[in-house]
Amino acid sequence: MNIAIGSDHGGYELKDALRRRLEEQGHQLMDAGCFGEAVDYPGIAVKVAALVTGGEAAFGILCCGTGIGISIAANKVKGIRAALCADCYSARMAKEHNNANIIAFGGRTVGVEHAWEMVRAYMAAEHLGGVHARRTAQIDAL
């Protein structure tokens, strides 16, 4: 599966750990940066969002210090539904109910193991459709 991934310097270590694990499982990662240097997160969010909306990536993963700023920036891109996740239930619901196409984490707020479990929960989930599809369509129309 093609997955877009990106972070600012605050989320770099988490992004890199998740990237390596996903590659070990055979996924193709499209790394939009950063690569350890200090950067502003909006630019990274836009790069990952473009890969997702352009169909090059099945979904995206974003990390910054808290995950807040980078998810807000991503949600400014038409067609993106980025969900900041802090637990496995929210990661699963992001997909099942909201059909989120980007998940975000805080590199300074969650550990690698916990973030990995959230990625796995998200990837194992499927959008449920029905009433949730109607609501997602309403969000997309905003």
Helices and strands as residue ranges (DSSP letters): E 2-7, H 12-24, E 28-31, H 41-53, E 59-64, H 68-74, E 82-84, H 88-96, E 102-106, H 112-124, H 131-141
